Amino acid sequence: MITTVTLNPAVDKTLEIHGFKPGVVNRIQDSRVEAGGKGINVSKVVKSLGANTLTTGFVGGESGKWINQCLEDEGIQTDFVWINQETRTNIKIVDTEAGIITDINDRGKRIEEVYLRELYYKIKQWAKISKVMVFAGSIPEGLPNTIYNDLIQIARNQGCKTILDAEGDRLLQGIDAKPYMIKPNIHELQSSLKVKINDEKDVIYYCKSFINKGINFVVVSMGDKGALLVSDNQVLKAEVIPVEVKSTVGAGDSMVGAFSYGIMKNYQLKETFKLAVAAATLSVSKGTTLHQIHEIEEFKEQVEIKTLR
């Protein structure tokens, strides 16, 4: 079982517009509505790989009911904390002419202490029967910056391996709880550490600083420059597979989903990395995290992994 935790879920509405222009009337070419949030996206990928997955977090109102039903329809088990506020809706505008994505994201409703206590209880219970637990995404108002640190410690105390995908103070606070893996992208790495990263050597240097704090391995996605995996005794690089980019939204979540699956299955690190890059590539080319296992396997055959150290 892989459990994912999304503290700030959303109804994600994507609008495709050819030549989007602000301030004037735009015509929608295509649109879709999905249950969104980084942990939820991870569960979708895990499910596509054939594993059992459960997702939890905070939802409420009619939007929360819609998200819950969507996930159940996709075969994803849910155990949300239900709050007395409406779950947010995010808008993504995809300009198909310029290849630019504009995100319009709501902050999410304030979470009261009573709901946080309920979440702590659920995390403890699900960590007992989960091999991997993924904590990912932004946090709504009312939660402390130490929230990921607190939740990771609860899960680790139950013997569950944890993955953290966050940025800023939430990433740095979470690292102190020693998650098994973290996965920032290069921009998140720079903004979290408040540094400028010039090349791969810089990425490896900062990743090693995390390894020294007790993280088993760090994966950094670098856009068209590929991805790096850094552990205590090796550094691996995955080259980009050339595809037509439809959307980069959810690519990192696809990567995390594949890593959580590989960790659960005790795959070799290199094999897991290939699977993760394949899943991310599929997400980029399709513009969604709703994958098919045969599609991931096709891309996996194309992934090239180099050993740098």
C-alpha positions in Angstrom: 0.0 0.0 0.0 1.2 3.5 -0.9 -0.6 6.4 0.9 -0.4 9.9 -0.4 -1.1 13.0 1.7 -2.5 16.2 0.0 -3.0 19.0 2.5 -4.4 21.4 -0.1 -6.4 19.5 -2.8 -8.2 21.3 -5.6 -10.6 20.9 -8.4 -8.2 21.5 -11.4 -9.9 23.0 -14.4 -7.6 23.2 -17.5 -8.5 25.4 -20.4 -6.7 25.1 -23.7 -6.7 28.4 -25.7 -4.8 29.0 -29.0 -3.1 32.4 -28.6 -4.4 33.4 -25.2 -4.6 37.2 -24.7 -5.5 38.8 -21.4 -8.1 41.6 -21.4 -10.0 40.3 -24.4 -12.5 37.6 -25.2 -10.7 34.2 -25.6 -12.3 31.1 -27.1 -11.7 27.7 -25.5 -10.5 24.9 -27.7 -10.7 22.2 -25.2 -11.1 21.8 -21.4 -11.0 19.2 -18.7 -11.7 19.0 -15.0 -9.7 16.7 -12.7 -9.2 16.0 -9.0 -6.0 17.8 -8.4 -3.2 18.2 -5.8 0.3 16.8 -5.9 -0.4 13.8 -3.6 -3.6 13.0 -5.5 -1.6 13.1 -8.8 0.9 10.7 -7.3 -1.9 8.2 -6.4 -3.2 8.3 -9.9 0.2 7.2 -11.2 0.6 4.6 -8.6 -2.8 3.2 -9.5 -1.8 3.1 -13.2 1.2 1.0 -12.3 -1.1 -1.5 -10.7 -0.5 -0.9 -7.0 -3.0 -0.2 -4.2 -3.1 3.4 -3.1 -5.0 5.5 -0.7 -5.1 9.3 -0.5 -5.9 11.6 2.4 -5.8 15.2 3.3 -8.4 18.0 3.8 -11.6 18.4 1.6 -15.0 19.9 2.1 -18.2 21.0 0.4 -19.5 20.0 -2.9 -16.1 20.3 -4.5 -14.7 17.9 -1.9 -17.5 15.4 -2.6 -16.7 15.6 -6.3 -13.0 15.0 -5.7 -13.8 12.0 -3.5 -16.1 10.5 -6.0 -13.7 11.0 -8.9 -10.9 9.2 -7.1 -13.2 6.3 -6.0 -14.3 6.0 -9.6 -10.6 5.6 -10.6 -10.1 2.9 -8.0 -8.2 5.0 -5.6 -9.1 4.5 -1.9 -9.8 7.7 0.1 -9.9 8.6 3.7 -10.1 12.4 3.8 -10.6 14.7 6.8 -13.8 16.6 6.0 -13.8 20.3 6.9 -16.6 22.8 7.0 -15.3 24.8 4.1 -15.4 24.4 0.3 -12.4 22.9 -1.4 -10.6 25.3 -3.7 -10.7 25.4 -7.5 -7.6 26.1 -9.6 -7.6 27.3 -13.2 -4.8 26.4 -15.6 -4.7 28.2 -19.0 -2.7 26.4 -21.6 -1.8 28.6 -24.6 -1.4 26.0 -27.3 0.1 28.5 -29.7 2.9 29.9 -27.4 3.3 26.7 -25.3 2.8 28.7 -22.1 0.8 27.6 -19.1 -0.8 30.2 -16.7 -1.8 28.9 -13.3 -4.4 30.7 -11.3 -4.4 29.0 -7.9 -6.6 29.6 -4.9 -4.8 29.6 -1.5 -7.2 27.1 0.2 -9.3 27.5 3.3 -8.0 27.9 6.8 -7.7 24.5 8.7 -8.8 24.5 12.3 -7.0 22.6 15.0 -9.7 20.0 15.4 -9.2 18.9 11.8 -5.4 18.8 12.1 -5.7 16.4 15.1 -7.9 14.2 13.0 -5.3 14.1 10.3 -2.5 13.2 12.7 -4.6 10.2 13.8 -5.3 9.1 10.2 -1.6 9.3 9.3 -0.6 7.2 12.3 -3.2 4.5 11.4 -2.4 4.3 7.6 1.4 4.4 8.2 1.1 1.2 10.1 -0.1 -0.7 6.9 1.7 1.4 4.2 5.1 0.7 2.9 5.5 4.2 1.5 3.8 7.5 2.4 4.1 10.5 0.2 3.7 14.1 1.5 3.4 16.6 -1.4 2.3 20.1 -2.3 1.4 23.4 -0.7 -0.3 23.9 2.6 -3.5 25.8 3.4 -3.7 28.6 6.0 -3.8 27.6 9.7 -1.2 24.9 9.5 2.3 25.4 10.9 5.4 25.4 8.6 6.5 22.4 10.6 3.5 20.3 9.4 5.5 18.1 7.1 8.2 17.5 9.8 5.4 16.5 12.2 3.7 14.2 9.8 6.9 12.5 8.5 7.9 11.8 12.1 4.6 10.1 12.8 4.9 7.9 9.7 8.5 7.0 10.4 7.7 6.0 13.9 5.4 3.4 12.4 8.2 2.0 10.2 6.9 3.6 7.0 9.2 5.0 4.4 8.4 8.6 3.5 8.8 10.8 0.4 8.6 14.6 0.6 7.9 16.9 -2.4 7.7 20.4 -1.1 9.6 23.7 -1.3 10.7 26.6 0.8 10.5 26.4 4.6 8.2 23.3 4.3 11.0 21.4 2.5 13.7 22.5 4.9 11.6 21.8 8.0 10.6 18.4 6.6 14.2 17.4 5.9 14.9 17.6 9.7 12.5 14.6 10.1 14.7 12.6 7.7 12.3 11.4 5.0 13.6 8.5 2.9 13.6 10.6 -0.3 13.0 14.2 -1.4 12.3 15.4 -4.9 12.6 19.2 -5.5 13.0 20.5 -9.0 15.9 22.8 -9.7 13.9 26.0 -9.2 12.5 24.8 -5.9 16.0 23.8 -4.8 17.3 27.3 -5.5 14.4 29.1 -3.9 14.4 26.9 -0.8 18.1 27.3 -0.2 18.2 30.9 -1.5 21.2 30.1 -3.8 22.0 30.3 -7.5 22.8 27.0 -9.1 25.0 27.2 -12.1 25.7 23.7 -13.1 25.3 20.0 -12.2 28.2 20.2 -9.8 26.2 22.7 -7.7 23.2 20.4 -7.8 25.2 17.5 -6.6 26.9 19.6 -3.8 23.6 20.7 -2.3 22.0 17.2 -2.7 25.0 15.8 -0.8 24.3 18.3 2.0 20.8 16.7 2.3 22.2 13.2 2.3 24.5 14.2 5.2 21.3 15.1 7.1 20.0 11.5 6.8 18.1 11.5 3.5 18.6 8.2 1.6 18.5 9.9 -1.8 17.5 13.1 -3.5 16.1 13.4 -7.0 16.2 16.8 -8.8 14.3 17.4 -12.0 16.0 19.9 -14.3 13.5 20.4 -17.1 15.1 20.0 -20.5 18.4 19.2 -18.9 17.1 15.9 -17.5 17.2 14.7 -13.9 19.8 13.9 -11.3 19.6 11.2 -8.5 22.1 11.6 -5.7 22.6 9.0 -2.9 25.3 8.3 -0.4 27.4 6.3 -2.9 26.3 7.2 -6.4 25.1 10.0 -8.7 22.9 9.1 -11.7 21.7 11.3 -14.5 18.8 10.7 -16.8 18.7 12.4 -20.2 15.5 13.9 -21.5 13.5 11.8 -24.0 12.6 14.1 -26.9 8.8 14.5 -27.1 6.3 17.2 -28.0 5.6 19.0 -24.8 1.9 19.3 -24.1 2.2 20.4 -20.5 4.7 20.1 -17.7 2.0 20.2 -15.0 2.1 16.9 -13.1 5.4 15.7 -14.5 7.1 15.9 -11.1 4.1 14.1 -9.5 4.4 11.3 -12.0 8.1 10.9 -11.2 7.3 10.7 -7.4 4.5 8.2 -8.1 6.9 5.9 -9.9 9.6 6.3 -7.3 7.1 5.4 -4.5 6.1 2.3 -6.5 9.7 1.3 -7.1 10.6 1.7 -3.4 7.6 -0.4 -2.4 8.6 -3.1 -4.8 12.3 -3.0 -3.7 13.5 -2.3 -7.2 17.1 -1.4 -7.8 17.6 2.4 -7.7 18.6 2.6 -11.4 15.6 0.7 -12.5 13.3 2.9 -10.4 14.9 6.0 -11.8 14.2 4.8 -15.4 10.5 4.1 -14.5 10.2 7.5 -12.9 11.6 9.3 -15.9 9.4 7.4 -18.2 6.3 8.3 -16.2 7.3 12.0 -16.2 7.9 11.9 -19.9 4.5 10.4 -20.5 2.9 13.1 -18.4 4.7 15.9 -20.4 3.6 14.4 -23.7 0.0 13.8 -22.6 -0.6 16.8 -20.3 -2.1 14.6 -17.5 -1.2 12.1 -14.8 -3.8 9.7 -16.0 -1.4 7.1 -17.4 -1.6 3.6 -18.9 1.1 1.1 -17.8 1.9 0.0 -21.4 2.6 3.6 -22.3 5.0 4.0 -19.3 6.8 0.8 -20.3 7.2 2.1 -23.9 9.0 5.2 -22.7 11.0 3.2 -20.2 12.8 1.4 -23.0 14.0 4.8 -24.2 15.4 6.1 -21.0 19.2 6.5 -20.8 20.8 6.6 -17.3 24.4 7.6 -16.9 26.5 7.0 -13.8 28.4 10.2 -13.0 29.9 8.9 -9.7 
